[in-house]
């Protein structure tokens, strides 16, 4: 490792945009920028954009007097972190893309590939709302719902890179269809997308976001209150299942729906407490790092890969 000032090239790739940064080993962000993903161009074009942006960031680091020592890339979908392969992604179209090795060849430095939610979980567990806790479950509630389990600072990817699909636990058997093919998934009831769609069904106002629904519910709007309560109850069911499986000390709620703050946290805490019997009730808190979590987590993953362990 270089004896001078160093940085990690970090990218958090989403279906719409890429959040990119140069991160110092102590977690401070030296430089950040954003780029459109433009997934409609196909996975090959997106891969080239990822590599070009990473290469440009490495060049920016050198120009700023920093030595790039590693690269971390986070992508959605199913990710094989051991082999460094983006196995599958519905919104970008990745199918068995060896992104880690492609980045190593392009940049000439070590690289790591991670799952977007799991690296966000890593950042929240070490640097954010879960800091100081040994067992942390990060739940991202946005267009979909996914989770990342972090134990003693290490993320758990599962045997096939698909751990943490909390959104596809069936909480309402025979309920609303989910894009995954099942019915009654948590994601089909409590995601930001589901909340907006359900409210539109009841009111005929299709432009309302989940945050709009939360605000309207707090203001006494009855359809909004109904939709919000349905989401809260479903989310509580999902979290109690997760707690039965993982027994974590803290659940960190992030993603777009968490922007509702106490309008989400308080009723979810109450609903979970009503359901818990012999399990220990986890602390339920809001994520602290916002949309910086993905880049920070990508950087942490890359640094971990250099030393073999957190």
FENWOBEL-V746678 format. One record per residue. N is the residue number from 0. RES is the residue in one small letter. SS is DSSP state (H for helix, E for strand, C for the rest). PHI is phi in whole degrees, -180 to 180 (NA if undefined). PSI is psi in whole degrees, -180 to 180 (* if undefined). Layout:
{{N | RES | SS | PHI | PSI} {N | RES | SS | PHI | PSI}}
This chain:
{{0 | x | C | NA | 145} {1 | x | C | -64 | 146} {2 | x | C | -84 | -15} {3 | x | C | -89 | -172} {4 | x | C | -65 | 137} {5 | x | E | -126 | 168} {6 | x | E | -153 | 157} {7 | x | E | -111 | 134} {8 | x | E | -80 | 121} {9 | x | E | -128 | 130} {10 | x | E | -130 | 135} {11 | x | E | -119 | 104} {12 | x | E | -96 | 122} {13 | x | C | -114 | 177} {14 | x | C | -67 | -25} {15 | x | C | -106 | -45} {16 | x | E | -142 | 165} {17 | x | E | -115 | 128} {18 | x | E | -98 | 126} {19 | x | E | -131 | 147} {20 | x | E | -157 | 160} {21 | x | E | -106 | 121} {22 | x | E | -118 | 131} {23 | x | C | -75 | 156} {24 | x | C | -58 | -21} {25 | x | C | -87 | 3} {26 | x | C | 95 | -3} {27 | x | C | -80 | 144} {28 | x | E | -92 | 121} {29 | x | E | -84 | -38} {30 | x | E | -156 | 143} {31 | x | E | -141 | 153} {32 | x | E | -156 | 166} {33 | x | E | -131 | 149} {34 | x | E | -141 | 148} {35 | x | E | -72 | 142} {36 | x | C | -77 | -41} {37 | x | C | 52 | 58} {38 | x | H | -63 | -20} {39 | x | H | -65 | -15} {40 | x | H | -76 | -14} {41 | x | C | 104 | 159} {42 | x | H | -64 | -32} {43 | x | H | -65 | -43} {44 | x | H | -67 | -39} {45 | x | H | -65 | -42} {46 | x | H | -59 | -44} {47 | x | H | -64 | -39} {48 | x | H | -64 | -44} {49 | x | H | -57 | -48} {50 | x | H | -66 | -40} {51 | x | H | -66 | -43} {52 | x | H | -65 | -43} {53 | x | H | -62 | -42} {54 | x | H | -63 | -41} {55 | x | H | -65 | -40} {56 | x | H | -66 | -41} {57 | x | H | -61 | -40} {58 | x | H | -65 | -39} {59 | x | H | -63 | -41} {60 | x | H | -59 | -48} {61 | x | H | -62 | -40} {62 | x | H | -64 | -28} {63 | x | C | -91 | 8} {64 | x | C | 83 | 18} {65 | x | C | -110 | 147} {66 | x | E | -98 | 118} {67 | x | E | -71 | 123} {68 | x | E | -107 | -16} {69 | x | E | -168 | 165} {70 | x | E | -128 | 140} {71 | x | E | -124 | 130} {72 | x | E | -127 | 130} {73 | x | E | -114 | 135} {74 | x | E | -135 | 158} {75 | x | C | -83 | 169} {76 | x | C | 100 | -151} {77 | x | E | -95 | 124} {78 | x | E | -127 | 126} {79 | x | E | -92 | 98} {80 | x | C | -73 | -28} {81 | x | C | -67 | -47} {82 | x | C | -87 | -13} {83 | x | C | 74 | 38} {84 | x | E | -119 | 131} {85 | x | E | -81 | 99} {86 | x | E | -72 | -46} {87 | x | E | -160 | 138} {88 | x | C | -148 | 126} {89 | x | C | -75 | -37} {90 | x | C | -89 | -15} {91 | x | C | -110 | -27} {92 | x | C | 94 | 10} {93 | x | C | -61 | 136} {94 | x | E | -139 | 103} {95 | x | E | 55 | 52} {96 | x | E | -94 | 120} {97 | x | C | -80 | 66} {98 | x | H | -61 | -39} {99 | x | H | -61 | -50} {100 | x | H | -66 | -35} {101 | x | H | -63 | -40} {102 | x | H | -68 | -40} {103 | x | H | -60 | -45} {104 | x | H | -66 | -39} {105 | x | H | -73 | -40} {106 | x | H | -98 | -23} {107 | x | C | 74 | 22} {108 | x | C | -135 | 160} {109 | x | E | -60 | 152} {110 | x | E | -142 | 157} {111 | x | E | -135 | 146} {112 | x | E | -119 | 133} {113 | x | E | -136 | 169} {114 | x | E | -84 | 138} {115 | x | H | -58 | -44} {116 | x | H | -74 | -38} {117 | x | H | -67 | -36} {118 | x | H | -73 | -33} {119 | x | H | -62 | -39} {120 | x | H | -63 | -42} {121 | x | H | -60 | -45} {122 | x | H | -66 | -45} {123 | x | H | -65 | -35} {124 | x | H | -70 | -37} {125 | x | H | -95 | -36} {126 | x | H | -117 | -13} {127 | x | C | -118 | -133} {128 | x | C | -67 | -19} {129 | x | C | -98 | 3} {130 | x | C | -57 | 134} {131 | x | C | 91 | -7} {132 | x | C | -103 | 140} {133 | x | C | -81 | -32} {134 | x | E | -124 | 111} {135 | x | E | -127 | 132} {136 | x | E | -115 | 116} {137 | x | E | -97 | 126} {138 | x | E | -119 | 116} {139 | x | E | -96 | 119} {140 | x | E | -115 | 98} {141 | x | C | -131 | -131} {142 | x | C | -56 | -37} {143 | x | C | -123 | -170} {144 | x | E | -133 | 128} {145 | x | E | -146 | 163} {146 | x | E | -135 | 160} {147 | x | E | -135 | 127} {148 | x | E | -97 | 129} {149 | x | E | -124 | 124} {150 | x | E | -121 | 122} {151 | x | C | 52 | 41} {152 | x | C | 82 | 3} {153 | x | E | -118 | 131} {154 | x | E | -76 | 152} {155 | x | C | -111 | 108} {156 | x | C | -87 | -19} {157 | x | C | 88 | 171} {158 | x | C | -67 | -28} {159 | x | C | -123 | 16} {160 | x | C | 76 | 18} {161 | x | C | -121 | 18} {162 | x | C | -67 | 153} {163 | x | C | 91 | 14} {164 | x | C | -81 | 61} {165 | x | H | -61 | -30} {166 | x | H | -64 | -16} {167 | x | H | -111 | 22} {168 | x | C | -77 | 131} {169 | x | E | -80 | 114} {170 | x | C | -109 | -13} {171 | x | C | -134 | 79} {172 | x | C | -51 | 131} {173 | x | C | 75 | 10} {174 | x | C | -82 | -150} {175 | x | C | -63 | 141} {176 | x | E | -66 | 143} {177 | x | C | -110 | 147} {178 | x | C | -56 | -20} {179 | x | C | -76 | -13} {180 | x | C | 109 | -16} {181 | x | C | -88 | 176} {182 | x | E | -121 | 142} {183 | x | C | 78 | 20} {184 | x | E | -64 | 153} {185 | x | H | -54 | -41} {186 | x | H | -62 | -30} {187 | x | H | -77 | -9} {188 | x | H | -117 | -41} {189 | x | H | -114 | -1} {190 | x | C | -72 | 163} {191 | x | H | -59 | -39} {192 | x | H | -63 | -45} {193 | x | H | -66 | -39} {194 | x | H | -63 | -45} {195 | x | H | -64 | -42} {196 | x | H | -65 | -42} {197 | x | H | -65 | -41} {198 | x | H | -66 | -39} {199 | x | H | -63 | -39} {200 | x | H | -60 | -41} {201 | x | H | -78 | -28} {202 | x | H | -117 | -18} {203 | x | C | 77 | 16} {204 | x | C | -110 | 89} {205 | x | C | -73 | -13} {206 | x | C | -87 | -4} {207 | x | C | -70 | 134} {208 | x | C | -92 | 170} {209 | x | H | -61 | -37} {210 | x | H | -64 | -39} {211 | x | H | -60 | -42} {212 | x | H | -64 | -44} {213 | x | H | -60 | -43} {214 | x | H | -65 | -44} {215 | x | H | -65 | -39} {216 | x | H | -63 | -43} {217 | x | H | -65 | -26} {218 | x | C | -88 | 2} {219 | x | C | 98 | 6} {220 | x | C | -67 | 119} {221 | x | H | -67 | -46} {222 | x | H | -59 | -40} {223 | x | H | -64 | -43} {224 | x | H | -61 | -41} {225 | x | H | -63 | -48} {226 | x | H | -64 | -43} {227 | x | H | -64 | -42} {228 | x | H | -66 | -39} {229 | x | H | -59 | -43} {230 | x | H | -67 | -43} {231 | x | H | -62 | -45} {232 | x | H | -65 | -41} {233 | x | H | -66 | -42} {234 | x | H | -63 | -40} {235 | x | H | -63 | -41} {236 | x | H | -60 | -45} {237 | x | H | -65 | -40} {238 | x | H | -70 | -34} {239 | x | H | -67 | -38} {240 | x | H | -62 | -46} {241 | x | H | -61 | -40} {242 | x | H | -68 | -36} {243 | x | H | -63 | -34} {244 | x | H | -82 | -41} {245 | x | H | -110 | -25} {246 | x | C | 50 | 57} {247 | x | C | -86 | 163} {248 | x | C | -83 | -30} {249 | x | E | -146 | 140} {250 | x | E | -108 | 124} {251 | x | E | -106 | 118} {252 | x | E | -96 | 124} {253 | x | E | -131 | -170} {254 | x | C | 86 | 178} {255 | x | H | -59 | -38} {256 | x | H | -67 | -29} {257 | x | H | -69 | -13} {258 | x | H | -65 | -15} {259 | x | H | -72 | -10} {260 | x | C | 53 | -125} {261 | x | H | -66 | -22} {262 | x | H | -66 | -21} {263 | x | H | -100 | -49} {264 | x | H | -61 | -48} {265 | x | H | -64 | -50} {266 | x | H | -66 | -32} {267 | x | H | -68 | -43} {268 | x | H | -57 | -45} {269 | x | H | -65 | -42} {270 | x | H | -67 | -38} {271 | x | H | -67 | -45} {272 | x | H | -59 | -36} {273 | x | H | -67 | -28} {274 | x | H | -91 | -24} {275 | x | C | -71 | 134} {276 | x | C | -111 | -88} {277 | x | C | -92 | -10} {278 | x | C | -74 | 154} {279 | x | C | -77 | 132} {280 | x | C | -77 | 124} {281 | x | C | -76 | 157} {282 | x | E | -66 | 140} {283 | x | E | -121 | 114} {284 | x | E | -131 | 165} {285 | x | E | -89 | 143} {286 | x | C | -60 | 148} {287 | x | C | -105 | -22} {288 | x | C | -93 | -9} {289 | x | H | 60 | -145} {290 | x | H | -81 | 5} {291 | x | H | -81 | -13} {292 | x | H | -60 | -39} {293 | x | H | -63 | -46} {294 | x | H | -67 | -44} {295 | x | H | -62 | -42} {296 | x | H | -67 | -36} {297 | x | H | -63 | -41} {298 | x | H | -65 | -43} {299 | x | H | -61 | -42} {300 | x | H | -62 | -42} {301 | x | H | -65 | -43} {302 | x | H | -64 | -40} {303 | x | H | -60 | -40} {304 | x | H | -67 | -26} {305 | x | H | -72 | -36} {306 | x | H | -108 | -2} {307 | x | C | 86 | -13} {308 | x | C | -164 | 157} {309 | x | C | -68 | *}}
